[in-house]
Amino acid sequence: MSLPEVVLKKGRDVPVKGGHPWIFSGGVERVEGAPAIGSTVTVCSCMASKSADCVLGVARLISSARIMLLKIGPGWKLNDEL
């Protein structure tokens, strides 16, 4: 089963790549799937393929800080260890 995916607007991945742990509502282009509050989601830039430049986060869709990232940092990919 694949995780719901949050796709960021163009240019909104810069803070994530710099280590910022939150994705705010203004940075979300679209949500694919129906994540429940507190569920794990994949966060990708609008230019990413399914496995490149993606990170894992926890959905907080009722807050202005929509996603709390589980693992952050420059160059981290979805298939890296948590």
SULQUI-V410855 format. One record per residue. RES is the residue in three letters. D_CENTER is the distance of its C-alpha to the mean C-alpha in Angstrom with 2 decimals. Layout:
res:RES d_center:D_CENTER
res:RES d_center:D_CENTER
This chain:
res:MET d_center:17.60
res:SER d_center:14.17
res:LEU d_center:11.09
res:PRO d_center:9.91
res:GLU d_center:7.33
res:VAL d_center:5.44
res:VAL d_center:6.87
res:LEU d_center:7.26
res:LYS d_center:10.95
res:LYS d_center:13.07
res:GLY d_center:13.28
res:ARG d_center:10.41
res:ASP d_center:8.79
res:VAL d_center:12.05
res:PRO d_center:11.49
res:VAL d_center:8.51
res:LYS d_center:11.00
res:GLY d_center:13.62
res:GLY d_center:12.38
res:HIS d_center:11.36
res:PRO d_center:9.79
res:TRP d_center:8.78
res:ILE d_center:6.99
res:PHE d_center:10.19
res:SER d_center:11.47
res:GLY d_center:12.97
res:GLY d_center:9.95
res:VAL d_center:8.81
res:GLU d_center:10.92
res:ARG d_center:10.84
res:VAL d_center:9.84
res:GLU d_center:11.50
res:GLY d_center:13.27
res:ALA d_center:14.16
res:PRO d_center:12.10
res:ALA d_center:14.48
res:ILE d_center:14.07
res:GLY d_center:13.29
res:SER d_center:12.05
res:THR d_center:9.53
res:VAL d_center:6.71
res:THR d_center:5.20
res:VAL d_center:2.20
res:CYS d_center:5.38
res:SER d_center:7.86
res:CYS d_center:10.67
res:MET d_center:12.94
res:ALA d_center:11.35
res:SER d_center:13.22
res:LYS d_center:12.02
res:SER d_center:12.36
res:ALA d_center:12.10
res:ASP d_center:9.69
res:CYS d_center:6.77
res:VAL d_center:5.57
res:LEU d_center:5.88
res:GLY d_center:5.56
res:VAL d_center:8.33
res:ALA d_center:8.86
res:ARG d_center:11.34
res:LEU d_center:12.08
res:ILE d_center:15.58
res:SER d_center:14.85
res:SER d_center:14.23
res:ALA d_center:11.51
res:ARG d_center:9.28
res:ILE d_center:6.57
res:MET d_center:8.09
res:LEU d_center:6.70
res:LEU d_center:9.27
res:LYS d_center:10.07
res:ILE d_center:9.93
res:GLY d_center:12.48
res:PRO d_center:13.87
res:GLY d_center:14.03
res:TRP d_center:12.03
res:LYS d_center:11.31
res:LEU d_center:10.12
res:ASN d_center:13.84
res:ASP d_center:14.63
res:GLU d_center:16.06
res:LEU d_center:14.45
